[in-house]
Amino acid sequence: YGVSPEVAREAEREGASDGIGETVTVVVCYYRGEEGEVCRFVFSGDAVLEDAVGYFRRKIGDRRADAERPGKPIPLTSGDAINPVTAYLRPDGSVGRVPTVLPYYEIREFPIVIRRNTAAERRLLGQSDCAFIRPQQQAINKVESRILQKLMRGSVTPIVPEDAQISVNNSVFGQVIRLRPGESAAQYGKVDTTPDVSRDVLEAERLYDQAKRIVGISDTYQGMDTNVGNISGIARQLQVSQTAGRLESKRRMKNAAYAKIDRLIFLYHLSYADETRDLHYLDTWGREQNVAFNRYDFYRFDPERGVYTVDDGFLFSADLGQGAEIGREALWERNLDNLRAGTLGDPADPGTLLRYWQMQERAHYPFARDQVEFFRRSGKGEEVNRENESESGDEVAPVDALSVLAFGRGEGTR
């Protein structure tokens, strides 16, 4: 933080006093300023490390930078440009011209994302499952400690005659007991003091099952159901659905946290990405697209006021159809069922097969990319044949869905 050694001595330290293995506790605080801006205060003990008012504001040196005044046209992704001079309409109907002023965007949200387990009233971090099953966890720890103590105290004590010629130790190999005349093997024996821990194990398993029921996790959901032959497949699927419904709140909280992270990333780019950023993605048709993120594309001109503002009114959400929310194998089977049912089109049509393999590619099916390229090339060959037939004067069939899927332009939504 660039503080002087005198200030660093006032920090809160932990560990050895000689400096070896010593750590410093640093506390970072974010709060709202008088103008609603985000401020940051960092301290350690009595040492103030940072006190930044308007933490996200643009600064040139030590001075605040509120806006930029371009000296040349700024190109936009759409092909237009922001000119150095802005024309606006005066109240009397005449047109006025002023130098263009582009205000720097300042983030007004705290750079903190909390992934809550479940929401709770008047609780910043929400509710935790550990709070509900803490009694069971503590009881299980006591039972496990009791089992360990029993096993550590248990032993096997040998019984031998007083004048036996064998060594009593833990070695069991290489020893031979030679009985004297008149001795019997019955004179040798053992006393097993190993305790019975079966009831303790049953109690630990009972507490574990009780904790699972409180959280809402069943054996069927974990794939540990032993009564597979006694219930039907529909009943097992219903049990899994009920457990998944109980966990829906946790999924929603997780998706909300990821959406918040995506929005913060967008706001950071909107504030500080002066240069364009290249992005790559797959469109609806499975084709790889290259786009450039330009923060100047989000400037909006107000003709009545004659000023530019930054449009940050975008909503972000997590895609529930991707990732681990739905099992990949189940998604593959669902896509195959849709193909067989004809919901994607005629299963014999190459365009339908191309669409099917594009969906499988998005679901990360093995070698689906090769099938997409195969049907895409097949579609190009059919289009060339139709063009040749058109030039020869033969009747041409109407354009089918394959051409649209392979060469059509997808429209993006915001």
PyMOL commands that set and color helices and strands:
alter all, ss='L'
color gray80, all
select helices_A, chain A and resi 5-8+129-132+134-153+185-187+198-215+219-222+233-246+248-272+295-298+328-341+350-362+368-391+401-407
alter helices_A, ss='H'
color red, helices_A
select strands_A, chain A and resi 13-14+23-24+27-32+38-44+47-52+59-60+63-64+67-68+74-75+81-82+85-89+95-99+102-103+156-159+189-192+277-282+288-293+299-302+307-310
alter strands_A, ss='S'
color yellow, strands_A
deselect
rebuild
show_as cartoon
